Amino acid sequence: MLKSLKRIAAVAVCSAALMPGLAAAETKTEFKIASTIYAGFMPWFYADDAGIIDKWADKYGIKIDFVPVPDYIESVNQYVAGQFDGVLVASMDALTIPAAGGVDTTVLVIGDYSNGNDGIVVKGAGKTVADLKGMTVHLVQFSVSHYLLARALETVGLKEADLKTVNISDADFVAAFSTDDVQALISWKPALSDVQGVENVSSVFDSSSIPYEILDIAIVHTDLLKDNPALGKALVGAWYETLALIAKGDDTSKAAMEFMAKAAGTDVPGFQTQLDTTYLFSTPAEATEFYRSEKLPEALALVSEFSFDHGLLGEGAASADFIGIELPGGKILGDAGNVKLRYDDTYTAMAADGKL
């Protein structure tokens, strides 16, 4: 992505403002979900290819079309513009793009958290986070990589003012790190694995040190979900059937792994290294527990603070509490009068109770 997320978020906000009727209440039978390639999203790709999504959609008399979009941020922008009913996204981006743009959004599925899939590398042996002081760090600005940097600096008492950041496209990670100009890079797998394998390179911090904070989720328009609960039931049912199938360890699981690896542009061992540092909430019971835990609001508060500090909550944001985030049980973080992001465990809990 050649533009910074801050700029793209601003475009998304303008697009939402020009579409006051966006995602108005409407009963539908056909839905479109935008998807992009990433380890935590690949079970959705398999569920689509294997007919699992169609099976659950048929059960509720609807049709769900998963549409691959080559560019991640473009998929989120198209969701904001109303071209998709849902999208696969990182939790921070759900807050800073649709929610900050005034698009009321519901988190239907909490799929996983990055548990080492994102990391900071520095050229030279024995380097630490403290060595970032005075350096130029290349990263996708205002993304979860930027958030990871801020959290890493906190551990050694440094601030972003103690170094310089330069925006870089994720497509350029590996090539850029091979040049003398790039000394420190924040990346994610599979590119992270490639740069970690370079001789005389130190991995100084990764997302395993901040579990629960970088989440991969599936979001949908709130009003649409209210009028179309069948969409929620079908998507959640398909997701957990797929995870159960992958976990079996039989021939079908093997075939699923081979499909996901190929779709992700790698082989099975390469894809497995990505999964090894991606913590999947593998059952609806586990996901429901996380939805209702204190870990979720704690992580969301940290992300809100970072987003506000970097101007990602919109021009009218006076504090990190500008956007209200609704949690299960009616608890609200931030402004109760401006709730735009909702973590709804209704359908996940139904799956846990066998009621889908």
Secondary structure, DSSP 8 states (H G I E B T S, - for coil): --S-HHHHHHHHHHHHHT-TTTT-S---SEEEEEE---GGGHHHHHHHHTTHHHHHHHHTT-EEEEEE-SSHHHHHHHHHTTS-SEEEEEHHHHIIIIITTT--EEEEEEEEEESSSEEEEEESTT--GGGGTT-EEEE-TTSHHHHHHHHHHHTTT--GGGSEEEE--GGGHHHHHTSTT--EEEEETTHHHHHHTSTTEEEEEEGGGSTTSSEEEEEEEHHHHHH-HHHHHHHHHHHHHHHHHHHT-SHHHHHHHHHHHHHTTS-HHHHHHHHHTEEE--SHHHHHHHHTSSHHHHHHHHHHHHHHHTT-S-TT--STTSSEEE-GGG-EES-TTSEEEEE--HHHHHHHTT--
